[in-house]
Amino acid sequence: MKRINLSLVIVFALLIGLSGCMDSDNPDDTQKIKENEVAIENYLKTDSLGSKAIKDSSGLYYIIRTANPNGQLARRGDAATIKYTGYLLDGTKVISSTVDTKTTFTFPVEGYQYWGGIERGIFLMKTGEKATLFLPFYLASGAVDRVNIPAYSPIRLEVEFLKTRSEPQQIDDYIAAKGYTKVERTVDNLVIIRTSTPAVTGDTLGVGKSVKVKYVGKFLDDTKFGEGTMDVTTGTSNNIKGFDRAIRKMRKTEKAIVIFPSDLGYGKTGNNAILPYTPLQFEIEVQ
């Protein structure tokens, strides 16, 4: 499928809407960059470990407070899971990974192009480490007022890097958590779990068949992002690869759960509310 009518708009509390630009033609921005640097360096003078702070080439300052030399480094395309709390430099708490029943935050590591300072910080850490990141405004919430973060505000972020998981590992984790046992899996990690009772037999659809497909699309945390019924002609370019290939392996009237990595989905660019490097699952019924 090229487009899904999304029923859920994902709202992230973590440093969204970055200005994303260090080089600015705006004199105010240039001055604010300097002011942020002075403010962060003054704050570090009050920190017992401030002398150990390192300034990254991006302008981010960081202190590794708990080291783990044997931890894993994040890789592009992995899902990083962290705990974090963010403060203004005056100590006002403004953001946190604790939202509703969740205490951690997981996001696809995209290579310092999407998540700004938090992602830059993760690339400077290993799993099991705790760090303080000091983010100038252009790596944090940017040059406009947010809900509780004034424009041009530097942010102190306390971060614990819990784990990093590749897409195949995320799929493995999901299958194990659900207790699925009758799993069909291709070498490129297209997974099919047939759920029809009794089992549907006969020839699979293959290429060039026109059918109606009822679907519910979800992320691997079971958050639903879309559902509906659509006309599908198998083997065409009208559908994302994983969805089309799964349908071709199914039979008319059959139901299944299918899971696939972003290589068979929306890849490194994502689509609407589907972030880059996101594995997907679909509950499918071929009608």
Buried (B, 14 or more C-beta within 10 A) or exposed (E): BEEBEBEEEEEEBBBBEBBEEBEBEEEEBEEBBEBBBEBBBEBBEEBEEBEEBEBBEBBBBBBBBEEBEEBBBBEBBBBBBBBBBBBBBEEEEBBBBBBEEEEBBBBBBBBBEBBBBBBBBBBBBBBBBBBBBBBBBBBBBBBEEBEEBEBBBBBBBBBBBBBBBBBEBBBBBBBEEBEBEEBEBBEEBBBBBBBBEEEBEEEBBEEEBEBEBBBBBBBBEEEEBBBEEBEBBBBEEBBBBBBBBBBBBBBBEBBBBBBBBBBBBBBBEBBBBBBBBBBBBBBBBBE
